[in-house]
Amino acid sequence: MITKKIFLIISSLGAGGSERVYWLLSQYFNNADYEVTVVLLNGNECHFSTKIAGIKFVNLNTIKASRSFFKLRNLIRDEKPYAVFSTTDHINILVALVSIFVKIPHLIARGSNNPQQMKEFYGLKARFYNYFSRFLFVRFNSIVCQSEEMRQAIAKLYNIDLGKLIVIHNPVITTEVLRPQYQISGLKRLIAVSRLIKEKGLFRLLEVMKALPQNYVLTIAGDGPLMNKLKAEADTTGIKNRITFIGEINNVTEVISKHNVLVLSSFTEGFPNVILESLSVGVPVVTFRVGGVNELIKEGFNGFIAEQNDLCNLRKQIIRACNQTWQHRNIKADIIERFGLNKIGRAYEILLSK
């Protein structure tokens, strides 16, 4: 049997959703049928382990996509991979350009966000990516979309045939961690896990916290440019003693499992991995309606959805969730059945036969 060489190309192994998905996929393909290489533009940023037997990690040490063209072209030319997977706008554009000069039998891109929604937050940068993506996406054999909503948005914006756009959700791995059935204390413990940036909507979550009873406390896990402003806002609004900032964490599921409810306050998402992680340990979710949540949340079974910017309803749903009895083990089993790594990895593998 001929071993097929697979390249997965990402900017780094930082604590992002796209990085997590490709790190997990590298492990799915890590078997006798494939030779797996993860190519990093910046191998110095590692939230995930690179010490995995059978997987090769290559650090181009170029940091930016604009400086990576020649190194990546030479690597692909010399190694001659059977398939190349890329993700995020700037990496997809880079790989598409490289593919003009080297032959790649199977070239598969993964969309990382809804381009229509992201224009509001990235302005000129998003317009730049959208402009080049429109012309370069034709280079790919298939384009993976995380949700049907994203698929429709990409097809419309880039005028791409829907047949080339394939919906494959993000994977989740099984963990032994499970939210205890009993209530730990009289406190209602909420958690938000995200990068601290504008599109994650954390200022409006603080506004919701002001309207919640005093026994509702919030843990915010993650780092980012808005950290100091968020802390100042919590202080100014008098809820500082009910908000705990714990920074970036590695043991995400373990930390989530110690809370009653995960809250997602984002304006835009592709397919929120943090919801997958929360449900994988049986912790229910309250979220604004945003990309992918319709395909994750079963109302009343594993969480509730509030319409975008309806802060009053988000507050009501948080209270409802914190006072409902949840079947944590059933929540966990359901999400693993629908989004387990083997199922999602197999869907990616099927693309190689097209």
N, C-alpha and C positions, 0 to 999 in steps of 0.2 A: 504494500500500500504506500502511495506517495503522500508524504506529509505536506500539508498546505501551509504556507507561510502567511500569517495574519499580522498586519500592522494596525494598532490603534493609536491615533495621534491626538494628543491633547496638549494644552499649554503647560499644565503642571499637575501635581497631585495635591493641590490646595483643597480646602474644605468646601468645594462647590458641588452642585448637583450633577453637572456633566462629568466632572472628574470622578465622582463616586460611581456613576453608571458605567463608565468605561473601565474603571478599576474592577468592578464586579464582572463585567463581560470578559475581561482578560482571564479571569479565573474559570468562567464557563468554558472558554475555548482551550483551556490548559489541559489537553488530553492527547492521546496518541495520534489523533488525526491532524493536529495542528501544531505549528511552531509559532508561539505568540511573542510579539515584541510590542512593548508600549513605548512610544516615542514622545518625549517631553521637550518642550522648548525651554522650560526652566525646571531642571531636576532638583534644584535646591529647596524648592517649596514642597514639602511632603507631609501632608496630613494623613495619608494612607501608606501602608507598608510597601516597600519595594523588595522585601526579602521573602519572595515567594518562589519556591522551587519550580523550575520549568518555565518561568516567565522571564524574559529578558527586558530590562529597562534601559533605554538609550536616552542620554541627556545631550541634546543638541547645544545646550548652554547659549542659546541665542536670545532668550527672554521674550523678544517680540516677534510676531509673525513676519513683519516687514524685513527682518534681518535673517530669516530662516530659509529663504527660497533655495539658495544654492546648496546648503548643507542637506536639506531634506531631499532635494532632487538627486544629489549624489548618493545618498543613502538608499533611496528607492531604486535608482539605476543599478547600484551594485548588488543589492539584496534581492531584487526582483520578487516582491511579495505577490502572492496570489490574490489577496484582497487587502484593501486599505479602508479603514473606518475613520471618519473624522467627525468632530462635533464642535459647536459654537461657531458663530458667524465668521470671525476672523480666521479660524483654522480651516473652515470649509472653503473660504476664498483662497487661502494659501494652497491647499491641497489641489483644488481645481486648477489653479495656475500651473502647478508642478505637473499635473497630469497631461498638460499640453505637450510636454517635452519628454515624458517617460511613459511607457505603456504599463497600465495597471488593469488586469483582467476584470476585477470587480472593485468598483469604487462606490462607497456608500457613505452618505452624509447623514448626520442627525441634527435636526433643528433643535435649538436649545430654548427658544422662546417664541411667543406669538409676535411677529414683526409689526403687526398693526398696533398692538398695545405698547410695545417698547419705544415706538417713535415719540411718544409723549414724554419719555424720561431721558432718552439719549439724544434727541434733536439731530444735529448735524451728523453725529457719529452713526446713528441709526440709518439716516438717509444715505450715507456713504456705503454702509454694508448692504442696504437694500438695493442700491443701484447696481453694485457689482454682483450681488447674489442673483439678480434677475437674469444676467447674461451667463454666469458661470455654473449655475445649478444644472445646466444642460449636460455638463461633463459627467455627472453622477448617474450610475445605473439605477439607484434607488435613493430616495430621501425619506428618512424615518422621522415621523412626527409623533410627539408624545401623546397627543389627544386628537380627537376628531375636530375639535375647535381649531387647533393649530393647523391641521391639514387643510381645512377650508380657507383659513386666512392666508397661508402660503400659496395655495393654488390661485387665489384671487389676486394677491399682490404681485406675484411673479409670473402670472399667466402660465402656470405649469399644469400639464395634464394630471388629473387626479390619479391616473393609473400608476404614475411614477412615485406618488406619495403614499407611504405605507404607515399606518398607525401601529406603533409598538410602544406599549407603556414602559415605564421605568421598572427595574426589578427591585425586589426586596429579598434579603436573606433571612433564614430562620435563626432565631436566637432563643436561648433558654429563658431570657428575661420575660417576666409577666407582671403586669400591674396587680398588686394584692387586691382581693375582693373587699377587704375591710377598709373603713375610713381611718386614716392614720391619726387625725386630730380634728378639732373643730374648725380648723382653717380650710378654706377652699383654695387648693393650690393650682394655679394656672401656670403654663409655660409657653413661651414663644422662642423658637429657635430659627435664627436667620442671620444673614449678613445685615449689618446696621446701615442700610442705605435707603434712599427716599422711597423707592418703589415697594418696599416691604411694609409701608404704612404704619410704622410703630408709634408715631406721634398720635394717631387716632386711637391706637390701642391704649395709650396712656390716658386719653380723654375718656374712654370707656371705663377704665379703672377708677377714675374719679367718681363715676356714678354707681359703682358697685359697692355693696356693703363692706364694712371695715374688715370682716374676716376673710375677704378675698385678697390673696396675695399673688404676685406675679414674679416669675423668674424669667429673665431675658438672657438667653445663651447666644453668643456670637460676638463678632467684633466688626468694626467698620468705621467709616469716617464720621458717623453721627453719634458715636458713643457719648462724647462729652455733652453734646446738645440734648440728648435724651436724658442724661443724668440731671442736667440743669433744669429741664422741663419737669421732671419728677419732683425735684426739690421745690421749684417755684409753685407748683400746684398742690403741694402739701401731701403728696403720696409717697414721698421718698422712703418712709419706713415700711411701705408695703411692696416695694420694688427691689429686686435683687438682680444685679448684673454680674454674671459669672464668666463672661468672656467666651472665647472659643473653646469648645470641648471635644474630646475624642470619643468618650463613652456616651454617645448621644442617646441611644435607646435606654441605657441604664438610668440616666438622669431623667429622661421623660417618664419612665415608669414610676417615679416617686411623686408624680403629680396627678391631679384629678382629670384635667382636661388640657389638651394642646390647643392654642388659639393661633389661627393664621389670619393676619390682617393685611395681606398683600393687595396691591393694586393690580399686579400682573404676575403670572407664573406660567411656566411651560407645563409641568406636571410635578407638583410639589413633593419632592422626596421626603420632606420632613413629615408629611401626612402618612406616607407609607411606613416610615420608621415608627411613628407614634402608634398606628394601628397594629403594627407587627408585635407590639408588646401589650396590646389590649387597651391602650389609652384612647378614649374617644376624642373627637376633634370638633371644634366650632370654627367655622371659616366664613369669610366673605366669598361670594360666588366669583371664582377666578379660574383661569385655565386648568382643566383637568379634574377639578373637584367633583363635577357631576359624575365622573366615571370612578371615583373613589368612595364618596360618601353615600351610604344608604341611610336616609333620614330616620332617626329614631333607633337604628341598630348600631351604628358606629359614630354618629355625630349629627350635627345640624349645619345648615347653610343659611347665611343671611345675605340679602342682596347688597351689592357694592355700595359702600358709604352709608348704609343704614345702621348707624351706631346704636340707636335705640334697640333695634331688633337683635344686633349682635350681643348687646348686654343681656337682653332677655334670654337668648339662647344659651349664653354662658351660665346664667343662673339655673336654667332648666337642666342643662347637662350636669351641673355640679350637684343637683338634687335628685337625679335619676339613678336607678340601679342598673348597671351595665353588666353584660355578660362578657367579661374581659377575655376569657379563653375562646369564646366563639368569635369575637372580633379578630383576635389573632389568627385563628384557623382560617377564617374567610379571606383575609388579605394575603396570606401565604398561598392559598389555593389559587387566587386570581392573579397574583403578581410575583410568584416565586421565581427565583433566578433561573431554574431549569426551564420553566415555561417561556419566559421572556428571552432567554438565551437561544432557545430553539427557534423562536421566531426570527431572530437575527441570522441564525445559521441557514434558515430556509432561503433568505435573500441571496445567498451564494449560489443557489441552484437555478436562479432566474437568469 
